[in-house]
Amino acid sequence: MAKRLEGMQTVSTISKKLGIKRRTAINYVSKLRKEGFLRNYNGGRKVRFYIIDPLKRREVGYPGLYEVINKNSRIGLITRARYRVHGRPLSIEEVIVEAVNTGEYRTILASLDLFGKVRDWSKLKTLAVKNKLGRKVGALYDVARKFIRVRRMDLRTRKALLNSKVKSKYVIKNLRGKLGHFNDIEKLWEVYVPFNRADLMRYREW
């Protein structure tokens, strides 16, 4: 069955390809996941996509950046490559900083959901400041909390991020803020927010 469904699918396409009812297709998805043939990500507008690979692979190490984001964010990332880390699992704080450091539009957008799962603000501050991303992380947190239920950042962390230095004002290279939707945040943190309200409204769809 995995071979026949190879590639990107939804419950609807699985149902159509196999000529089965939706409930049966959902059961197949569950079975394929348990058997290690399926990965999923959230595609927005409440549509969930699945990548089905007929070659079962033995996983070594811990989930990498994109896997952790897909597990914890309502906006998913499509990547066929399997990046694994060794030694210990990545923390949510590490993933947020790594996501910002990629400079990738969708990766950073999807990572905003992770602010709701931060447990160690001191660790996030230390990592962000060390990587010269402090003000960018702070600005993205302020953007996230306008649309997402997030944990409250303590004042000591906020002050440290505000006083930190960044290599560039651009969160994404050469991409300024869109339509001036976050001018207040850009002015406070002195960085360019690359999103507009429509981008963040995807989180409100869930």
C-alpha positions, 0 to 999 in steps of 0.5 A: 500500500505504501508503494501505491501511495508514494509521495504527498497525499491528503486523506481525500487523495488517499480515499480517491486513489484506493476507492475507499471511504474517508474513515477507512483512509484515516485508518490507513494513515494511522497504520502507515504512520505506525509502520514508519512509512508516513510523515505529516505536516500541517498545510494551513486551512486545516488541511493535513498533508502526508509524505508517504515513503515506501522505504522504511528507514531506521531512524538514528539520533533525535529529530532535527530542526524541521521535524521539531517544528513540524511536530510543534507548529500548526504551519508545517514545512515540506522537506524530504531530507531527514536531518537528525541530531546526535547526543541529545534532543534539541530543546524548543529554545534551541530550535527557535534560535536555529530557525531564525538563524536559517533566514528562511521565510517559511521556517521562521514563520512556522517557528513562531508557534514554538514561543508558546512552548518556551519553558526556559527564557534564560536559555533562549536569551543566552542562545539568542544573544550568543548568536547575535539574534537577540533583537530578532528573537524579541521582535518575532516574539512580539509578533507571535503574541499578537496572534498566538497564545504564548508564555509570558517572557520575563522582564530580565530576558526582554531587557537583555534581548533589547540591549543585545546586538545583531549582525543585520536588521533583516530577519530575512535578507533584504526583506523589509516589513510588509505594508507597515503592519508591525511598524511599532515592533520594528521601531522598538526592536530596530529590525525588519519584520518580514511578515504581514497580518495575513501571514499570521492569520494562518494561525487563527484558522486552527 
